[in-house]
Amino acid sequence: MKSTRRKFIKKSLFATLGSYLLPGFLLKNEIEASNLIPLNFKPTPYQWSNDEITVAWIGHSTMLINFFGKWILTDPVLKDRVGIYFFGTSIGPSRMTPPALTFDEIPKPDIILLSHAHMDHMDYPTLSDFANEYSGEIDVITAYLTQDVIENLPWKSLNVMDWNDELKLNGINFTALEVEHFGWRFPWEKDRSRGFMKEGRSYNAYLLKQNGKSILFGGDMRMHKKLEIKKMKT
């Protein structure tokens, strides 16, 4: 399963490069001709209570969480495409479903939680939109050796967590957990799944705790035996 995922990423990168070579009108026609799967539910976050936990799936690994009044956005990807960010646009595969909420419909996040540096999880254009709209107002948590992708953006704070690290931020306790995955953003980069534990990009799941309640955000992982959360109170 791991090798299949890596082959998919490599093929996506090759497709990304190939799409850059296509004439602009062909790319435009492809987007217009694609039939996005319509939404059958629309979250209403401004009606959520700050006295409880509410979670909405926005698409792929993007979730909007109200954790007792703190807004957390995970792996935000809101654009039509993911891929190589080049001259103000992303060149790569297009999404199959629209995000459940647009940028303007999402409340200002208190925290953005990033699991790893893959382009479908750490989408630079989306993150740039949030950072520039709310300059100096958003705390970010990301995995070991992934901060370079977004460290030029105007965050309130950029926190790097390694496996088993703990952090208290905005009243929430975060623990970074090891998962079985891989972390390179481009195939030629070093990552921990290839044995580069000190100089390789990493990948996290996160356990969030507040008011005696817990949330597990898995990020991106395959079936494995390393991550076991027992007797978790939800």
Residue pairs with C-beta under 8 A, 6 or more apart in sequence:
1 222
1 223
2 180
2 181
2 182
2 193
2 222
5 182
5 222
6 182
9 118
9 187
10 187
12 83
12 92
12 93
13 83
13 84
13 92
13 186
13 187
15 92
15 93
16 83
16 84
16 91
16 92
16 93
17 84
17 91
19 27
19 83
19 91
19 92
20 84
20 86
20 91
30 94
31 80
31 94
34 94
36 95
36 96
36 97
36 98
37 96
37 97
39 97
39 98
39 100
41 100
42 100
42 101
43 56
43 58
43 64
43 100
43 101
45 54
45 56
45 64
45 66
45 101
45 105
45 106
45 107
46 107
48 54
48 66
49 66
50 66
50 68
50 69
51 68
51 69
52 66
52 68
53 65
53 66
53 67
53 68
53 213
53 215
54 65
54 66
55 63
55 64
55 65
55 66
55 215
56 63
56 64
56 100
56 101
57 63
57 100
58 64
58 76
58 78
58 99
58 100
58 101
58 106
59 77
59 95
59 97
59 98
59 99
59 100
60 75
60 77
60 95
60 120
60 121
61 74
61 75
61 77
61 115
61 120
61 121
61 219
61 220
62 73
62 74
62 75
62 76
62 77
62 78
62 99
63 73
63 74
63 75
63 217
64 71
64 72
64 73
64 101
64 106
64 107
65 71
65 72
65 73
65 74
65 215
66 72
67 172
67 208
67 210
67 215
68 210
68 211
68 213
70 110
70 111
70 170
70 171
70 172
70 210
71 107
71 108
71 109
71 110
71 111
72 109
72 110
72 111
72 112
72 113
72 172
72 208
73 106
73 109
73 111
73 112
73 113
73 130
74 112
74 113
74 114
74 115
74 217
74 219
75 113
75 114
75 115
75 121
75 122
75 123
75 219
76 109
76 112
76 123
76 126
76 127
76 130
77 95
77 99
77 120
77 121
77 123
77 126
78 99
78 102
78 103
78 123
78 126
78 129
79 90
79 95
79 123
79 125
79 126
80 94
80 95
81 89
81 90
81 91
81 92
81 93
81 94
81 95
82 90
82 92
82 93
82 95
82 119
82 120
82 123
83 90
83 91
83 92
83 93
83 119
84 90
84 91
84 92
84 119
85 124
85 125
89 125
90 119
90 123
90 124
90 125
92 119
103 126
103 129
103 130
103 133
108 134
108 137
108 138
109 130
109 134
109 138
110 138
110 139
110 170
111 138
111 139
111 140
111 141
111 169
111 170
111 172
112 127
112 130
112 138
112 139
112 140
112 141
113 140
113 141
113 206
113 217
114 121
114 122
114 140
114 141
114 142
114 143
114 146
114 150
115 121
115 143
115 203
115 204
115 205
115 206
115 217
115 218
115 219
115 220
116 122
116 143
116 146
116 181
116 183
116 201
116 202
116 203
116 204
116 219
116 220
117 143
117 146
117 149
117 183
117 184
117 185
117 201
118 183
118 185
118 220
119 185
121 219
121 220
122 142
122 146
122 149
122 150
122 185
124 149
124 150
127 150
127 153
128 153
130 138
131 138
131 150
131 153
131 154
131 155
132 153
132 154
135 154
136 154
136 155
136 156
137 156
138 155
138 156
139 155
139 156
139 157
139 159
139 169
139 170
140 150
140 155
140 157
140 158
140 159
141 159
141 160
141 161
141 167
141 169
141 174
141 206
142 150
142 158
142 159
142 160
142 161
143 160
143 161
143 162
143 176
143 183
143 201
143 202
143 203
143 204
144 160
144 161
144 162
144 163
144 201
144 202
144 204
145 160
145 183
145 199
145 200
145 201
145 202
146 160
146 183
146 185
146 201
146 202
147 158
147 160
149 185
150 158
151 158
157 169
159 167
159 169
161 167
161 174
161 176
161 204
161 206
162 176
162 202
163 176
163 177
163 178
163 202
163 204
164 175
164 176
164 177
164 178
165 175
165 176
166 173
166 174
166 175
166 176
167 173
167 174
167 176
168 174
171 210
172 208
172 209
172 210
173 208
173 209
173 210
174 206
174 207
174 208
175 206
175 207
175 209
176 204
176 205
176 206
177 204
177 205
177 206
177 207
177 227
178 204
178 205
178 226
178 227
179 203
179 204
179 205
179 218
179 219
179 220
179 221
179 224
179 226
179 227
180 221
180 222
180 224
180 226
180 227
181 193
181 203
181 219
181 220
181 221
181 222
182 191
182 192
182 193
182 194
182 203
183 191
183 192
183 193
183 200
183 201
183 202
183 203
184 190
184 191
184 200
184 201
185 201
189 200
189 201
190 196
190 199
190 200
190 201
191 200
191 201
191 202
191 203
192 200
192 201
192 202
192 203
193 200
194 200
203 219
203 220
203 221
204 219
205 216
205 217
205 218
205 219
205 221
205 227
206 216
206 217
206 219
207 214
207 215
207 216
207 229
208 214
208 215
208 216
208 217
212 233
213 233
213 234
214 232
214 233
214 234
215 234
216 229
216 232
218 227
221 227
